[in-house]
Amino acid sequence: MRLIENPKREDWLELLKRPTQSLEAIEATVNEVFAEVSSNGDKAIAKYTSKFDAVLLESNSVSVAEIEMASKAVSKELKEAIQLAKLNIEKFHFAQKTNKVYVQTMEGVECWQEKRPIQKVGLYIPGGTAPLFSTVLMLAVPAQIAGCKDIVLCSPPNKKGEIANEILYAAELCGVTKIIKVGGIQAIAGLTFGTESIPQVYKIFGPGNQFVTVAKQIATKYGVAIDMPAGPSELLIMADESANAAYVASDLLSQAEHGSDSQVILVTTSKSFAEAVSLEVKNQLEALPRKELAKNAIANSKSILVSNFETALELIDTYGPEHFIVATENDDYFVENIGNAGSVFIGNYTPESAGDYASGTNHTLPTNGFSKAYSGVNLDSFQKSMTFQKISKQGIQNIGNAIELMAEAEGLQAHKNAVTLRLKDL
């Protein structure tokens, strides 16, 4: 890993750039696919599935028989691991349930807030080089807890026209109502407009490559909500000489193997530690099956040496990492003061992999610096907060004059009249 020593603040933004294509380079392709799916429905879906996934399908929909066969193909040990992860994810997300908020703002004026599920949600599950069945758990479990009526899952088929057995097993386990063999831009377009085989949804969830990320953003132009801009995975580690270099290297590589456009960064106050981690990365990399992908990601990554924790924290908040690991002699300083991070992992024995799979927190997180303004997926992501109010005769008399005065001051006479008529009757 390239070592940068004590970079100047004015160079931080350039130094911390993500290895992503520009929006302009992707948007034209996305708009073309959206336009065709909007006009031609499943015919366009089939065209782009053939083009991008190199397979022609008789049907996009996954059958009950396919799900049953997939379940039988998953080993007992892996099923138990998936069930353990599901249990922890359920515990953490079920604990996020909140009660109705009720208040009488003044005599006769009652206001309250209740959570209601988003009725139709679409879950995008990446396939490709690493079918992410863990993401099924992260999205379908809170959707089910929230009470979403329609949970539609899209995932790209392989060249045999199949979705990974583990994805199908997890989907069935977590209450997904419909599974579609479609990926990439065309999946997001299908969920946005609806086709003969793909139901239209109100909100789309899930990570993906840069094309999927842009497609989700384009979907919002057509009235469909999204969880967040979630693109290529990234990890920043803050560690000093008290940390274990082998552990740190393994965490860096665990994110690097997601894909060539992933980014991993080490921030440290110790040059010798940075050098030790770099050596560990080199040695561990050689044993990885996804070595070439990880190599490309490591080429986009760097170690940054800073003089103190205060500077480190400022740099980390400027970057706004998706995943943030802290392993230092004073972890509490970072835990208490970090402002921008999707999910935080604390200490030598908390690998980022734990959050990816089974600790219970959600791994669908904001990337590209969006952790400065977005939360990761949680139970509230699948719900809407609806407000209610009920005003009695006494209440309208107490609040009515204030409403009349404010409406008149804004020049909205009909607003005023709506109150005045009621007050006259009383």
C-alpha positions in Angstrom: 0.0 0.0 0.0 1.2 3.5 -0.9 2.2 5.5 2.2 1.5 9.2 2.4 3.1 11.0 5.2 1.5 14.0 6.9 -0.5 15.3 3.9 -1.4 19.0 3.9 -5.1 19.8 4.7 -5.6 21.5 1.3 -4.6 18.2 -0.3 -7.1 16.0 1.6 -10.0 16.1 -0.8 -7.8 15.1 -3.7 -6.1 12.4 -1.6 -9.4 10.9 -0.4 -11.1 10.7 -3.8 -13.0 7.5 -4.5 -12.0 5.4 -7.5 -15.3 5.8 -9.3 -16.4 6.9 -12.7 -18.0 10.2 -13.2 -21.8 10.4 -13.2 -21.8 11.7 -16.8 -20.0 8.5 -17.9 -22.8 6.3 -16.6 -25.9 8.4 -16.7 -26.4 8.2 -20.5 -26.4 4.3 -20.4 -28.8 4.3 -17.4 -31.3 6.7 -19.1 -31.2 4.6 -22.3 -32.1 1.4 -20.4 -34.8 3.2 -18.3 -36.5 4.6 -21.5 -36.6 1.2 -23.1 -37.9 -0.6 -20.0 -40.6 2.1 -19.6 -41.7 1.6 -23.2 -41.2 -2.1 -23.8 -41.4 -3.7 -20.4 -40.3 -7.4 -20.2 -39.1 -7.3 -23.8 -36.5 -4.7 -22.8 -35.7 -6.6 -19.6 -35.0 -9.7 -21.7 -32.8 -7.7 -24.1 -30.6 -6.3 -21.4 -30.4 -9.5 -19.4 -29.1 -11.1 -22.6 -26.7 -8.3 -23.2 -25.3 -7.9 -19.7 -25.8 -11.3 -18.2 -25.4 -13.4 -21.3 -28.5 -15.5 -20.8 -31.9 -15.9 -22.3 -34.7 -16.8 -19.9 -38.0 -18.5 -20.5 -39.3 -16.8 -17.4 -38.0 -14.1 -15.0 -39.9 -15.4 -12.0 -38.4 -17.9 -9.6 -40.7 -20.9 -9.1 -41.6 -22.6 -5.9 -39.9 -25.7 -7.2 -36.7 -23.8 -7.8 -36.8 -22.5 -4.2 -37.3 -26.0 -2.8 -34.4 -27.4 -4.9 -32.2 -24.5 -3.7 -33.0 -25.1 -0.1 -32.1 -28.8 -0.4 -28.8 -27.8 -2.0 -27.7 -25.6 0.9 -25.7 -27.5 3.5 -27.0 -28.0 7.0 -24.0 -26.1 8.5 -24.6 -23.1 6.3 -28.3 -23.1 7.0 -27.5 -23.0 10.7 -25.1 -20.1 10.2 -27.7 -18.2 8.2 -30.3 -18.8 10.9 -28.0 -17.6 13.6 -27.3 -14.4 11.6 -31.0 -13.9 11.0 -31.8 -14.3 14.7 -29.2 -11.6 15.7 -30.4 -9.2 12.9 -34.0 -9.8 14.1 -33.1 -9.0 17.7 -31.3 -5.8 16.8 -33.9 -4.5 14.4 -36.9 -5.5 16.5 -35.4 -3.5 19.3 -35.7 -0.4 17.1 -39.5 -0.5 17.2 -41.0 2.7 18.8 -44.3 3.4 20.4 -46.9 5.9 19.3 -45.9 9.5 20.2 -48.9 11.3 21.7 -49.1 14.9 23.1 -51.9 17.4 23.8 -50.2 20.6 22.6 -52.9 22.7 24.3 -56.3 22.0 25.7 -58.5 20.4 23.0 -55.6 20.0 20.5 -54.4 16.4 20.3 -51.4 15.4 18.1 -49.7 12.0 17.6 -47.3 10.2 15.4 -47.5 6.5 14.3 -45.2 4.4 12.2 -46.8 2.6 9.2 -45.0 0.1 6.8 -44.1 1.0 3.3 -46.4 -1.3 1.5 -44.3 -2.3 -1.6 -40.5 -2.5 -1.4 -37.9 -3.8 -3.9 -34.7 -5.4 -2.7 -31.7 -5.5 -5.0 -29.3 -8.3 -4.3 -26.0 -8.2 -6.2 -24.9 -11.4 -7.9 -21.9 -11.5 -10.2 -18.6 -12.6 -8.7 -20.0 -12.8 -5.1 -23.7 -13.5 -4.7 -24.5 -11.6 -1.5 -27.1 -13.7 0.2 -26.2 -11.9 3.5 -27.8 -8.8 2.0 -31.1 -10.7 1.7 -31.1 -11.0 5.5 -30.1 -7.4 6.0 -33.0 -6.1 3.9 -35.8 -8.7 4.1 -35.6 -9.1 7.9 -36.4 -5.5 8.8 -38.9 -5.4 5.9 -40.8 -8.3 7.5 -40.6 -6.8 11.0 -41.9 -3.5 9.7 -44.9 -5.3 8.1 -44.2 -4.5 4.4 -46.9 -6.2 2.4 -45.0 -6.9 -0.9 -41.3 -7.7 -0.7 -39.9 -8.1 -4.2 -36.4 -9.3 -4.7 -34.3 -8.9 -7.8 -31.0 -10.5 -8.4 -29.0 -11.2 -11.6 -29.1 -14.7 -13.0 -25.9 -16.6 -13.8 -25.2 -17.9 -17.3 -27.3 -21.0 -16.5 -30.3 -18.7 -15.8 -30.1 -19.4 -12.1 -29.9 -17.4 -8.9 -27.5 -18.7 -6.2 -29.1 -21.3 -3.9 -28.1 -19.4 -0.8 -30.0 -16.3 -2.0 -33.1 -18.3 -2.7 -32.9 -20.1 0.7 -32.4 -16.8 2.6 -35.3 -15.1 0.6 -37.7 -17.9 1.5 -36.5 -17.9 5.1 -37.1 -14.1 5.5 -40.5 -13.9 3.9 -39.8 -12.4 0.5 -43.0 -12.5 -1.5 -41.6 -12.6 -5.1 -38.2 -13.3 -6.6 -37.2 -12.1 -10.0 -34.2 -13.1 -12.1 -33.0 -9.7 -13.2 -30.0 -7.5 -12.3 -28.3 -4.3 -13.0 -29.9 -1.2 -14.4 -32.7 -3.1 -15.9 -33.8 -4.5 -12.5 -33.9 -1.0 -11.0 -35.9 0.2 -14.1 -38.3 -2.7 -13.8 -39.0 -2.0 -10.1 -39.4 1.7 -11.0 -42.0 1.4 -13.8 -43.3 -2.1 -13.3 -43.4 -4.7 -16.1 -45.5 -7.7 -16.9 -43.3 -9.8 -14.6 -41.8 -7.2 -12.2 -44.2 -5.4 -9.7 -43.7 -1.7 -9.4 -42.6 -0.7 -5.9 -42.6 2.4 -3.7 -39.0 2.2 -2.4 -35.8 0.4 -3.6 -33.2 -1.0 -1.3 -29.8 -2.6 -1.8 -26.2 -2.0 -2.8 -24.7 -2.5 -6.2 -22.0 -1.4 -8.6 -21.8 2.2 -9.9 -24.4 1.6 -12.6 -26.9 0.3 -10.0 -26.1 3.3 -7.8 -26.8 5.8 -10.6 -29.9 3.8 -11.6 -31.3 4.1 -8.1 -30.7 7.9 -8.2 -32.5 8.1 -11.6 -35.4 6.1 -10.1 -36.1 9.0 -7.7 -37.0 11.2 -10.7 -39.9 8.9 -11.3 -41.4 9.1 -7.8 -39.7 6.0 -6.4 -37.8 6.4 -3.1 -34.4 4.7 -2.4 -32.6 3.8 0.8 -29.5 5.7 0.0 -26.7 6.1 -2.6 -24.9 2.8 -1.9 -22.1 2.1 -4.4 -18.8 0.2 -4.2 -17.7 -0.9 -0.8 -15.2 1.0 1.3 -13.4 0.8 4.6 -11.2 3.1 6.7 -9.2 1.8 9.6 -7.7 4.0 12.3 -5.0 2.0 14.1 -1.8 2.7 16.0 1.1 0.5 17.2 -1.2 -1.0 19.9 -3.2 -2.8 17.1 -2.4 -6.1 15.5 -1.0 -5.6 12.0 -2.2 -9.0 10.8 -5.7 -8.3 11.9 -5.7 -4.8 10.3 -4.4 -6.3 7.0 -7.0 -9.0 7.0 -9.8 -6.3 7.4 -8.4 -4.2 4.6 -8.3 -7.2 2.3 -11.8 -8.3 3.4 -13.2 -5.1 1.8 -10.7 -5.0 -1.1 -12.0 -8.4 -2.3 -15.5 -7.0 -3.0 -14.3 -5.6 -6.3 -11.8 -3.6 -8.2 -13.6 -0.3 -7.5 -13.6 -0.9 -3.7 -11.4 1.4 -1.6 -9.6 0.7 1.7 -7.6 3.3 3.7 -5.4 3.0 6.7 -4.9 6.0 8.9 -2.2 5.7 11.6 0.1 7.7 13.8 2.9 5.1 13.4 5.1 4.8 10.3 6.5 1.4 11.4 3.0 0.1 12.0 2.0 1.2 8.5 4.9 -0.6 7.0 4.1 -3.7 9.0 0.5 -3.7 7.7 1.7 -3.2 4.2 3.9 -6.3 4.5 1.0 -8.3 5.9 -1.3 -7.2 3.1 1.2 -8.4 0.6 1.7 -11.8 2.3 -2.0 -12.4 2.9 -3.0 -11.3 -0.6 -1.2 -14.2 -2.2 -3.5 -16.8 -0.5 -6.8 -15.2 -1.6 -8.9 -16.8 -4.3 -10.1 -13.4 -5.4 -6.5 -12.1 -5.5 -6.7 -10.2 -8.7 -9.8 -8.2 -7.7 -8.3 -7.4 -4.3 -5.0 -6.4 -6.0 -6.8 -3.8 -8.1 -8.6 -2.4 -5.1 -5.4 -2.2 -3.1 -3.9 -0.2 -6.0 -6.6 2.4 -5.3 -5.9 2.4 -1.6 -3.3 4.0 0.7 -1.9 4.3 4.2 -2.0 7.9 5.6 0.4 8.8 8.4 -0.7 11.7 10.6 0.9 13.2 13.7 -1.9 12.8 16.3 -5.4 11.6 16.9 -7.0 15.0 16.5 -5.7 15.3 13.0 -6.7 11.7 12.3 -10.3 12.4 13.4 -10.6 15.5 11.3 -9.4 13.6 8.2 -11.7 10.6 8.9 -14.7 12.9 9.2 -13.7 14.6 5.9 -13.7 11.2 4.2 -17.0 9.9 5.8 -16.3 6.2 5.5 -18.9 3.5 5.0 -17.2 1.2 7.4 -14.9 2.6 10.1 -12.7 0.3 12.3 -10.8 1.8 15.3 -8.1 -0.1 17.0 -5.9 2.2 19.1 -4.8 2.8 22.7 -7.7 5.2 23.1 -10.6 3.9 21.1 -13.1 5.9 23.2 -11.7 9.2 21.8 -12.8 8.2 18.3 -16.1 6.5 19.4 -17.2 9.5 21.3 -16.2 12.1 18.6 -16.7 10.5 15.2 -19.3 12.4 13.2 -19.4 10.8 9.8 -19.4 7.0 9.4 -21.9 4.4 8.3 -21.0 1.7 10.9 -18.2 1.7 13.5 -16.2 -1.4 14.6 -14.3 -1.1 17.9 -11.2 -2.9 19.0 -8.9 -5.7 17.9 -11.7 -8.4 18.0 -14.4 -6.6 16.0 -13.7 -7.4 12.4 -15.8 -5.6 9.8 -16.9 -9.1 8.6 -19.0 -9.4 11.8 -21.2 -6.5 10.7 -21.3 -7.9 7.2 -22.8 -11.1 8.4 -24.0 -11.9 11.9 -23.5 -9.4 14.7 -27.0 -7.9 14.1 -26.3 -4.5 12.7 -27.2 -3.7 9.1 -24.5 -3.8 6.4 -26.4 -1.8 3.8 -24.6 1.5 4.4 -23.9 4.9 2.7 -20.8 5.1 0.6 -19.0 7.8 -1.4 -19.0 10.2 1.6 -22.8 10.0 2.0 -22.4 8.9 5.6 -22.1 12.7 6.3 -25.9 12.9 5.7 -27.4 9.4 5.4 -28.0 6.6 7.9 -27.5 3.0 7.1 -30.6 0.8 6.5 -32.6 0.3 9.7 -36.2 -0.5 10.7 -37.3 3.1 10.1 -36.1 2.7 6.5 -39.1 0.4 5.8 -41.6 2.6 7.6 -43.2 6.0 7.3 -43.9 8.3 10.2 -47.5 9.5 9.9 -48.8 12.4 12.0 -52.4 12.8 13.2 -54.3 15.6 14.9 -57.8 15.9 16.4 -59.2 19.2 17.6 -62.3 19.6 19.7 -64.7 22.6 19.9 -62.7 23.9 22.8 -59.5 23.3 20.9 -60.5 25.3 17.8 -61.5 28.2 20.1 -58.1 28.1 21.8 -56.0 27.9 18.6 -58.3 29.5 16.0 -57.5 33.2 16.4 -53.7 32.4 16.0 -54.4 30.5 12.8 -56.6 33.3 11.4 -53.9 36.0 12.1 -51.2 33.9 10.5 -53.2 33.0 7.5 -54.2 36.6 6.9 -50.6 37.8 7.3 -49.6 35.3 4.5 -52.4 36.5 2.3 -54.2 33.1 2.3 -57.8 34.1 2.9 -59.3 30.7 2.3 -57.1 29.3 5.0 -58.5 31.9 7.4 -62.1 31.3 6.3 -61.8 27.6 7.1 -61.3 28.6 10.7 -63.6 31.6 10.8 -66.6 29.6 9.7 -66.1 27.1 12.5 -65.6 29.8 15.1 -68.8 31.6 14.1 -70.8 28.4 14.5 -69.5 28.2 18.0 
